[in-house]
Amino acid sequence: MTGLPCVAFLGPEGTYSHQAAHELFGDAARYAPQHTITDTFGALESGAQYALLPWENSIHGIVIDTIDLLRDESIGTSIRVRGEKTIGVQHCLLVRKGVKLSEIKTVLSHEQALGQCAGYLTKHLPHATRIKVPSTALAAERVATGQGEDVWCAAIASSMTVALYPGLEVVKKGIQAVEDNFTRFILLSTGDDTSLPTPPSERSYPQAIVRFSYPQAAAAALIDILTVFRDGSGCSVSRIDRRPSADGAPFDDVYFIVLRGPAAHEDSIAGFNPLSIYLDNVMIRLRIMLNQHASRPVVLGIW
Ligand SMILES: O=C(O)C(=O)C[C@]1(C(=O)O)C=C[C@@H](O)C=C1
């Protein structure tokens, strides 16, 4: 067992992160549940080789804690983005056995799940207080073990938690805004050389993330900076995210550009990756355009 790599994930058992980690690594890893997304990232500093973080959801969008961690300077240097995993998410409203919908006073869950199910809560539980907790499975555990007033709490979590935390029952399954609901996770590892037990990407084309900061005072216009990414050799931008910079002047922002390379052909030469060649060129031009600014553009990972 000890030879297996350690994968940190947002716990406890029964979170969607737990499910995604298992789907990626199966029996080829040891699993280390963490209390928060920040702790999951921090586990890379205390011995875990991998951390799997929820990245974005198809209903509620970006997971703020994760994207803000991607601003950390260690990512792109000692820590690299290595892959991704997408899973389907069907949320259940769970209560202690015997509690009726009309008796629920409080609903606990991860803020993403509360957001994905906001329509259901507004319609069916308009007077219930919504409380954010670090994960869906922690919400289920609290409802299962709650005392006193907590008996009237409900949780939004996966149906798997019913088997893990005895005493719960499902009031309603599939309470998110639309039936098709997916969360995409990002896999980080300490360095590029830790081998991955399963192919890191589910897609046939390679991807990469570039981070750069764009201060309000920048000499070059943002639109000119973005033209650096104009399609080259079949590579293109598939997504742009923007967050406040952690340490810059007010409204200085950090940009995350997700790039997609051309699909690999069966006859392509081993080790030849058009995306990394394109990125070498893009990074040189980006550094020149942003050269007067302290924060260098960085490739957070290619997978
Ligand atoms: O709380 C969990 O179960 C998680 O794994 C976190 C998380 C998220 O942050 O998006 C993962 C998937 C769902 O979208 C809801 C919550």
The ligand as an ORCA input file, in Angstrom:
! r2SCAN-3c Opt
* xyz 0 1
  O     -18.840     19.238     -1.885
  C     -18.514     18.359     -2.710
  O     -19.036     17.248     -2.755
  C     -17.487     18.676     -3.677
  O     -16.794     17.790     -4.132
  C     -17.359     20.111     -4.134
  C     -18.269     20.457     -5.311
  C     -17.839     21.833     -5.939
  O     -17.057     22.581     -5.348
  O     -18.346     22.139     -7.031
  C     -18.114     19.441     -6.371
  C     -19.137     19.103     -7.182
  C     -20.467     19.730     -7.067
  O     -20.502     20.755     -8.045
  C     -20.679     20.360     -5.742
  C     -19.665     20.607     -4.896
*
